[in-house]
């Protein structure tokens, strides 16, 4: 209000109607405006700085209880799992802990179990990260490759419903009733998802959405007896419960590879494509003759590669894309296996290419964090405000890296291999990263 009055005054006197307009504009009485202007004029005449601050200092609770930090630190992690348990251990009330959480003197944290890594696993993860780094000699910088020729595949179980779910209801609404024959054996279907990085033009137009396909592991079986819902001998969709190596092989050769050849951009002349899979036991070897025959035809050169062991965080499906599909699939009701399959397919198609591209950017950030922690998985997924950068047209396609991080990672990997007696092409790596 003070700045507004000064702007609407002449020679230290408010303009005609200025005080009345200020009272209406700021929701105060004209008496308050006159008192405020009187104090402002006194400061101007005395030559003091005119600083417009509120006289209200807020409520100060001098008797507010404080947290005994040392006592909290003495508790084990398991003794802090619930507010009730923690309150008993600290000898305080549950409401006090709730207030401390609101005041951010305590922070809730959800801990998820991660795969246990050996030293060999950590080094393999670092080598994988370094293999995705390229050196631009002209710009003298390090960055990740664009990953446009890498197809990430992975499998996931999708369930008909959740064992426990949360809803928000009106006070007069009836609680929903859900039932099934067994909570331990909820109907589920496994899907194989195949995605690659989307491609966009210079002005942001989508050229290729990157979604190769999502394929259910199901089969058609004839019913053995009649029921009130269908006659005997009708073909029904049944989930394949035992996912063996032959099932995986058939899906990749007969569904994934044909989908890649059909959907791959015609403008892309480089058709050397890598299919990245994890190290699950049902997966077959890249030298399989049937795979080689299907992969190296029609002008394509498709190679099967394995990501590091115990490393779901280097696959975009496990990193975030499956979770995005799951969030959409959970909004749809399913009563049969056909409904479940249809819901997953619709959710897959509904996801935008922007969402998929964002996961690839997050993947590059995770690769950087893996190198910083020397191959461990004890790190937080980095957040770089991708939505804001996308709106500003500043979302990077390839994240740049610090030269010091590359040198430290390379030194750590080479030292491990030297100690282990591994035959390592040190000179080739040094040349690849522009050192020496």
Secondary structure as UniProt FT lines:
FT   HELIX           2..7
FT   STRAND          9..10
FT   TURN            11..12
FT   STRAND          13..14
FT   TURN            16..17
FT   HELIX           18..26
FT   HELIX           30..46
FT   TURN            62..63
FT   HELIX           69..74
FT   HELIX           78..80
FT   HELIX           83..90
FT   HELIX           94..102
FT   TURN            103..104
FT   HELIX           119..131
FT   STRAND          133..136
FT   TURN            137..140
FT   STRAND          141..144
FT   TURN            148..149
FT   STRAND          150..159
FT   TURN            171..172
FT   TURN            183..184
FT   STRAND          188..195
FT   STRAND          199..200
FT   TURN            202..203
FT   STRAND          206..208
FT   STRAND          211..216
FT   STRAND          218..222
FT   TURN            232..233
FT   STRAND          235..239
FT   HELIX           245..251
FT   HELIX           252..256
FT   HELIX           257..263
FT   TURN            266..267
FT   STRAND          272..277
FT   TURN            281..282
FT   TURN            286..287
FT   HELIX           289..295
FT   TURN            298..299
FT   STRAND          301..306
FT   TURN            309..310
FT   HELIX           312..314
FT   HELIX           317..321
FT   HELIX           322..329
FT   TURN            330..331
FT   HELIX           337..350
FT   HELIX           353..372
FT   TURN            373..375
FT   HELIX           386..391
FT   TURN            392..393
FT   STRAND          400..401
FT   HELIX           403..420
FT   HELIX           426..432
FT   TURN            433..434
//
